[in-house]
């Protein structure tokens, strides 16, 4: 059965951050703007999720959530059949979102002033969590080779010291969309194990991997690596369930698991009823939906990459292996960065993420969210084409003169 991702669902005035906060943050009205910033989808989730919500509403009582066996079993089954990751139910702790989850881990396994290593540019909430918990952010800036990010293993040892306690690893990588290879992951983990650095692996985009690539869960690399890894996963990005604030911390090592649970208990962390039920419904019934949405996003990615590079002379799109977040370098555009932004946001009325918020190396980039009906991507490209028409004209004139 065909799954509809083309229908445009009106999200205005629904308490949507993506739509209803666009004007306050960007000065772009939801009435005529295109929000391509916040990382949620403009797609309805699998029907099983909405059927569950309807049944819960008809039942009408929303007390504390208990008996989480079905919830945990849905995660165990999903990880096994989708990723070859053997997980035991006892390894799973429910947390209110991946960001809250790794913030708890930062609190549990480091002290104020300790170092937390990241590969930047990287998801902006990494840096916020590190700074908010009074830890030192250590940024290993990624290299670009062949249009893709690579880890700078040569300079990595000089960045860390005995007070570096944690690696926050984004796999697959956001915003670059890289799916790290087994060899890269093994080298990263060996580096951490040699120095006693705990690996916190944010794998929230693990299901949104394009054809030709395969996500490798960090904890599957070896028993030794698994014993020093906390994996964070969620149905939120995969199935567009971010508003339910539900994620899983997967910890195989008993001592680490106990320390993490103690920190969560100290903060009064408990499960979200509807989030747990939505996750269960999605994981148990969402395989066909995920396969379809990944194929659809791949089409959007190709459309945007080719359209943007044609529309903005000098722009370079980092082609994705995964995620629905397109990372675009505008350093080659013959305009100041702020002018490029002004044209995208003020003239074209397309809201995008600013690269500097992702840390070192992101300063010349913008990020576009592709998880929307194709008509919106097409419209965004058309608007951006109009906003940069003069630049294309100048570029064409200069090329003609060179040929003459």
Secondary structure as a PSIPRED ss2 file (coil, helix, strand):
# PSIPRED VFORMAT (PSIPRED V4.0)

   1 X C   1.000  0.000  0.000
   2 X C   1.000  0.000  0.000
   3 X C   1.000  0.000  0.000
   4 X C   1.000  0.000  0.000
   5 X C   1.000  0.000  0.000
   6 X C   1.000  0.000  0.000
   7 X C   1.000  0.000  0.000
   8 X C   1.000  0.000  0.000
   9 X C   1.000  0.000  0.000
  10 X C   1.000  0.000  0.000
  11 X C   1.000  0.000  0.000
  12 X C   1.000  0.000  0.000
  13 X C   1.000  0.000  0.000
  14 X C   1.000  0.000  0.000
  15 X C   1.000  0.000  0.000
  16 X C   1.000  0.000  0.000
  17 X H   0.000  1.000  0.000
  18 X H   0.000  1.000  0.000
  19 X H   0.000  1.000  0.000
  20 X H   0.000  1.000  0.000
  21 X C   1.000  0.000  0.000
  22 X H   0.000  1.000  0.000
  23 X H   0.000  1.000  0.000
  24 X H   0.000  1.000  0.000
  25 X H   0.000  1.000  0.000
  26 X H   0.000  1.000  0.000
  27 X C   1.000  0.000  0.000
  28 X C   1.000  0.000  0.000
  29 X C   1.000  0.000  0.000
  30 X C   1.000  0.000  0.000
  31 X C   1.000  0.000  0.000
  32 X C   1.000  0.000  0.000
  33 X C   1.000  0.000  0.000
  34 X E   0.000  0.000  1.000
  35 X E   0.000  0.000  1.000
  36 X C   1.000  0.000  0.000
  37 X C   1.000  0.000  0.000
  38 X C   1.000  0.000  0.000
  39 X C   1.000  0.000  0.000
  40 X C   1.000  0.000  0.000
  41 X C   1.000  0.000  0.000
  42 X C   1.000  0.000  0.000
  43 X C   1.000  0.000  0.000
  44 X C   1.000  0.000  0.000
  45 X C   1.000  0.000  0.000
  46 X C   1.000  0.000  0.000
  47 X H   0.000  1.000  0.000
  48 X H   0.000  1.000  0.000
  49 X H   0.000  1.000  0.000
  50 X H   0.000  1.000  0.000
  51 X H   0.000  1.000  0.000
  52 X H   0.000  1.000  0.000
  53 X H   0.000  1.000  0.000
  54 X H   0.000  1.000  0.000
  55 X H   0.000  1.000  0.000
  56 X H   0.000  1.000  0.000
  57 X H   0.000  1.000  0.000
  58 X H   0.000  1.000  0.000
  59 X H   0.000  1.000  0.000
  60 X C   1.000  0.000  0.000
  61 X C   1.000  0.000  0.000
  62 X C   1.000  0.000  0.000
  63 X C   1.000  0.000  0.000
  64 X C   1.000  0.000  0.000
  65 X C   1.000  0.000  0.000
  66 X C   1.000  0.000  0.000
  67 X C   1.000  0.000  0.000
  68 X C   1.000  0.000  0.000
  69 X H   0.000  1.000  0.000
  70 X H   0.000  1.000  0.000
  71 X H   0.000  1.000  0.000
  72 X H   0.000  1.000  0.000
  73 X H   0.000  1.000  0.000
  74 X H   0.000  1.000  0.000
  75 X H   0.000  1.000  0.000
  76 X H   0.000  1.000  0.000
  77 X H   0.000  1.000  0.000
  78 X H   0.000  1.000  0.000
  79 X H   0.000  1.000  0.000
  80 X H   0.000  1.000  0.000
  81 X H   0.000  1.000  0.000
  82 X H   0.000  1.000  0.000
  83 X H   0.000  1.000  0.000
  84 X C   1.000  0.000  0.000
  85 X C   1.000  0.000  0.000
  86 X C   1.000  0.000  0.000
  87 X C   1.000  0.000  0.000
  88 X C   1.000  0.000  0.000
  89 X H   0.000  1.000  0.000
  90 X H   0.000  1.000  0.000
  91 X H   0.000  1.000  0.000
  92 X E   0.000  0.000  1.000
  93 X E   0.000  0.000  1.000
  94 X E   0.000  0.000  1.000
  95 X E   0.000  0.000  1.000
  96 X C   1.000  0.000  0.000
  97 X C   1.000  0.000  0.000
  98 X H   0.000  1.000  0.000
  99 X H   0.000  1.000  0.000
 100 X H   0.000  1.000  0.000
 101 X H   0.000  1.000  0.000
 102 X H   0.000  1.000  0.000
 103 X H   0.000  1.000  0.000
 104 X H   0.000  1.000  0.000
 105 X H   0.000  1.000  0.000
 106 X H   0.000  1.000  0.000
 107 X H   0.000  1.000  0.000
 108 X H   0.000  1.000  0.000
 109 X H   0.000  1.000  0.000
 110 X C   1.000  0.000  0.000
 111 X C   1.000  0.000  0.000
 112 X C   1.000  0.000  0.000
 113 X C   1.000  0.000  0.000
 114 X C   1.000  0.000  0.000
 115 X E   0.000  0.000  1.000
 116 X E   0.000  0.000  1.000
 117 X E   0.000  0.000  1.000
 118 X E   0.000  0.000  1.000
 119 X E   0.000  0.000  1.000
 120 X E   0.000  0.000  1.000
 121 X C   1.000  0.000  0.000
 122 X C   1.000  0.000  0.000
 123 X C   1.000  0.000  0.000
 124 X H   0.000  1.000  0.000
 125 X H   0.000  1.000  0.000
 126 X H   0.000  1.000  0.000
 127 X H   0.000  1.000  0.000
 128 X H   0.000  1.000  0.000
 129 X H   0.000  1.000  0.000
 130 X H   0.000  1.000  0.000
 131 X H   0.000  1.000  0.000
 132 X H   0.000  1.000  0.000
 133 X C   1.000  0.000  0.000
 134 X C   1.000  0.000  0.000
 135 X C   1.000  0.000  0.000
 136 X E   0.000  0.000  1.000
 137 X E   0.000  0.000  1.000
 138 X E   0.000  0.000  1.000
 139 X E   0.000  0.000  1.000
 140 X E   0.000  0.000  1.000
 141 X E   0.000  0.000  1.000
 142 X C   1.000  0.000  0.000
 143 X E   0.000  0.000  1.000
 144 X E   0.000  0.000  1.000
 145 X E   0.000  0.000  1.000
 146 X C   1.000  0.000  0.000
 147 X C   1.000  0.000  0.000
 148 X E   0.000  0.000  1.000
 149 X E   0.000  0.000  1.000
 150 X E   0.000  0.000  1.000
 151 X C   1.000  0.000  0.000
 152 X C   1.000  0.000  0.000
 153 X H   0.000  1.000  0.000
 154 X H   0.000  1.000  0.000
 155 X H   0.000  1.000  0.000
 156 X H   0.000  1.000  0.000
 157 X H   0.000  1.000  0.000
 158 X H   0.000  1.000  0.000
 159 X H   0.000  1.000  0.000
 160 X C   1.000  0.000  0.000
 161 X C   1.000  0.000  0.000
 162 X C   1.000  0.000  0.000
 163 X C   1.000  0.000  0.000
 164 X E   0.000  0.000  1.000
 165 X E   0.000  0.000  1.000
 166 X E   0.000  0.000  1.000
 167 X E   0.000  0.000  1.000
 168 X E   0.000  0.000  1.000
 169 X E   0.000  0.000  1.000
 170 X E   0.000  0.000  1.000
 171 X C   1.000  0.000  0.000
 172 X C   1.000  0.000  0.000
 173 X C   1.000  0.000  0.000
 174 X C   1.000  0.000  0.000
 175 X C   1.000  0.000  0.000
 176 X C   1.000  0.000  0.000
 177 X C   1.000  0.000  0.000
 178 X C   1.000  0.000  0.000
 179 X C   1.000  0.000  0.000
 180 X C   1.000  0.000  0.000
 181 X C   1.000  0.000  0.000
 182 X H   0.000  1.000  0.000
 183 X H   0.000  1.000  0.000
 184 X H   0.000  1.000  0.000
 185 X H   0.000  1.000  0.000
 186 X H   0.000  1.000  0.000
 187 X H   0.000  1.000  0.000
 188 X H   0.000  1.000  0.000
 189 X H   0.000  1.000  0.000
 190 X H   0.000  1.000  0.000
 191 X H   0.000  1.000  0.000
 192 X H   0.000  1.000  0.000
 193 X H   0.000  1.000  0.000
 194 X H   0.000  1.000  0.000
 195 X H   0.000  1.000  0.000
 196 X C   1.000  0.000  0.000
 197 X C   1.000  0.000  0.000
 198 X E   0.000  0.000  1.000
 199 X E   0.000  0.000  1.000
 200 X E   0.000  0.000  1.000
 201 X E   0.000  0.000  1.000
 202 X E   0.000  0.000  1.000
 203 X C   1.000  0.000  0.000
 204 X C   1.000  0.000  0.000
 205 X C   1.000  0.000  0.000
 206 X C   1.000  0.000  0.000
 207 X C   1.000  0.000  0.000
 208 X C   1.000  0.000  0.000
 209 X E   0.000  0.000  1.000
 210 X C   1.000  0.000  0.000
 211 X C   1.000  0.000  0.000
 212 X C   1.000  0.000  0.000
 213 X C   1.000  0.000  0.000
 214 X C   1.000  0.000  0.000
 215 X C   1.000  0.000  0.000
 216 X C   1.000  0.000  0.000
 217 X C   1.000  0.000  0.000
 218 X H   0.000  1.000  0.000
 219 X H   0.000  1.000  0.000
 220 X H   0.000  1.000  0.000
 221 X C   1.000  0.000  0.000
 222 X C   1.000  0.000  0.000
 223 X H   0.000  1.000  0.000
 224 X H   0.000  1.000  0.000
 225 X H   0.000  1.000  0.000
 226 X H   0.000  1.000  0.000
 227 X C   1.000  0.000  0.000
 228 X C   1.000  0.000  0.000
 229 X E   0.000  0.000  1.000
 230 X E   0.000  0.000  1.000
 231 X E   0.000  0.000  1.000
 232 X E   0.000  0.000  1.000
 233 X E   0.000  0.000  1.000
 234 X C   1.000  0.000  0.000
 235 X C   1.000  0.000  0.000
 236 X H   0.000  1.000  0.000
 237 X H   0.000  1.000  0.000
 238 X H   0.000  1.000  0.000
 239 X H   0.000  1.000  0.000
 240 X C   1.000  0.000  0.000
 241 X C   1.000  0.000  0.000
 242 X H   0.000  1.000  0.000
 243 X H   0.000  1.000  0.000
 244 X H   0.000  1.000  0.000
 245 X C   1.000  0.000  0.000
 246 X C   1.000  0.000  0.000
 247 X E   0.000  0.000  1.000
 248 X E   0.000  0.000  1.000
 249 X E   0.000  0.000  1.000
 250 X E   0.000  0.000  1.000
 251 X C   1.000  0.000  0.000
 252 X C   1.000  0.000  0.000
 253 X C   1.000  0.000  0.000
 254 X H   0.000  1.000  0.000
 255 X H   0.000  1.000  0.000
 256 X H   0.000  1.000  0.000
 257 X H   0.000  1.000  0.000
 258 X H   0.000  1.000  0.000
 259 X H   0.000  1.000  0.000
 260 X H   0.000  1.000  0.000
 261 X H   0.000  1.000  0.000
 262 X H   0.000  1.000  0.000
 263 X H   0.000  1.000  0.000
 264 X H   0.000  1.000  0.000
 265 X H   0.000  1.000  0.000
 266 X H   0.000  1.000  0.000
 267 X C   1.000  0.000  0.000
 268 X C   1.000  0.000  0.000
 269 X C   1.000  0.000  0.000
 270 X C   1.000  0.000  0.000
 271 X C   1.000  0.000  0.000
 272 X C   1.000  0.000  0.000
 273 X H   0.000  1.000  0.000
 274 X H   0.000  1.000  0.000
 275 X H   0.000  1.000  0.000
 276 X H   0.000  1.000  0.000
 277 X H   0.000  1.000  0.000
 278 X H   0.000  1.000  0.000
 279 X H   0.000  1.000  0.000
 280 X H   0.000  1.000  0.000
 281 X H   0.000  1.000  0.000
 282 X H   0.000  1.000  0.000
 283 X H   0.000  1.000  0.000
 284 X H   0.000  1.000  0.000
 285 X H   0.000  1.000  0.000
 286 X C   1.000  0.000  0.000
 287 X H   0.000  1.000  0.000
 288 X H   0.000  1.000  0.000
 289 X H   0.000  1.000  0.000
 290 X H   0.000  1.000  0.000
 291 X H   0.000  1.000  0.000
 292 X H   0.000  1.000  0.000
 293 X H   0.000  1.000  0.000
 294 X H   0.000  1.000  0.000
 295 X H   0.000  1.000  0.000
 296 X H   0.000  1.000  0.000
 297 X H   0.000  1.000  0.000
 298 X H   0.000  1.000  0.000
 299 X H   0.000  1.000  0.000
 300 X H   0.000  1.000  0.000
 301 X H   0.000  1.000  0.000
 302 X H   0.000  1.000  0.000
 303 X H   0.000  1.000  0.000
 304 X H   0.000  1.000  0.000
 305 X H   0.000  1.000  0.000
 306 X H   0.000  1.000  0.000
 307 X H   0.000  1.000  0.000
 308 X H   0.000  1.000  0.000
 309 X H   0.000  1.000  0.000
 310 X H   0.000  1.000  0.000
 311 X H   0.000  1.000  0.000
 312 X C   1.000  0.000  0.000
 313 X C   1.000  0.000  0.000
 314 X C   1.000  0.000  0.000
 315 X C   1.000  0.000  0.000
 316 X E   0.000  0.000  1.000
 317 X E   0.000  0.000  1.000
 318 X E   0.000  0.000  1.000
 319 X C   1.000  0.000  0.000
 320 X C   1.000  0.000  0.000
 321 X C   1.000  0.000  0.000
 322 X E   0.000  0.000  1.000
 323 X C   1.000  0.000  0.000
 324 X C   1.000  0.000  0.000
 325 X E   0.000  0.000  1.000
 326 X E   0.000  0.000  1.000
 327 X E   0.000  0.000  1.000
 328 X E   0.000  0.000  1.000
 329 X E   0.000  0.000  1.000
 330 X C   1.000  0.000  0.000
 331 X C   1.000  0.000  0.000
 332 X C   1.000  0.000  0.000
 333 X C   1.000  0.000  0.000
 334 X C   1.000  0.000  0.000
 335 X C   1.000  0.000  0.000
 336 X C   1.000  0.000  0.000
 337 X H   0.000  1.000  0.000
 338 X H   0.000  1.000  0.000
 339 X H   0.000  1.000  0.000
 340 X H   0.000  1.000  0.000
 341 X H   0.000  1.000  0.000
 342 X H   0.000  1.000  0.000
 343 X H   0.000  1.000  0.000
 344 X H   0.000  1.000  0.000
 345 X H   0.000  1.000  0.000
 346 X H   0.000  1.000  0.000
 347 X H   0.000  1.000  0.000
 348 X C   1.000  0.000  0.000
 349 X C   1.000  0.000  0.000
 350 X E   0.000  0.000  1.000
 351 X E   0.000  0.000  1.000
 352 X C   1.000  0.000  0.000
 353 X E   0.000  0.000  1.000
 354 X E   0.000  0.000  1.000
 355 X H   0.000  1.000  0.000
 356 X H   0.000  1.000  0.000
 357 X H   0.000  1.000  0.000
 358 X H   0.000  1.000  0.000
 359 X C   1.000  0.000  0.000
 360 X C   1.000  0.000  0.000
 361 X C   1.000  0.000  0.000
 362 X C   1.000  0.000  0.000
 363 X C   1.000  0.000  0.000
 364 X C   1.000  0.000  0.000
 365 X E   0.000  0.000  1.000
 366 X E   0.000  0.000  1.000
 367 X E   0.000  0.000  1.000
 368 X E   0.000  0.000  1.000
 369 X E   0.000  0.000  1.000
 370 X C   1.000  0.000  0.000
 371 X C   1.000  0.000  0.000
 372 X C   1.000  0.000  0.000
 373 X C   1.000  0.000  0.000
 374 X H   0.000  1.000  0.000
 375 X H   0.000  1.000  0.000
 376 X H   0.000  1.000  0.000
 377 X H   0.000  1.000  0.000
 378 X H   0.000  1.000  0.000
 379 X H   0.000  1.000  0.000
 380 X H   0.000  1.000  0.000
 381 X H   0.000  1.000  0.000
 382 X H   0.000  1.000  0.000
 383 X H   0.000  1.000  0.000
 384 X H   0.000  1.000  0.000
 385 X H   0.000  1.000  0.000
 386 X H   0.000  1.000  0.000
 387 X H   0.000  1.000  0.000
 388 X C   1.000  0.000  0.000
 389 X H   0.000  1.000  0.000
 390 X H   0.000  1.000  0.000
 391 X H   0.000  1.000  0.000
 392 X H   0.000  1.000  0.000
 393 X H   0.000  1.000  0.000
 394 X H   0.000  1.000  0.000
 395 X H   0.000  1.000  0.000
 396 X H   0.000  1.000  0.000
 397 X H   0.000  1.000  0.000
 398 X H   0.000  1.000  0.000
 399 X H   0.000  1.000  0.000
 400 X H   0.000  1.000  0.000
 401 X H   0.000  1.000  0.000
 402 X H   0.000  1.000  0.000
 403 X H   0.000  1.000  0.000
 404 X C   1.000  0.000  0.000
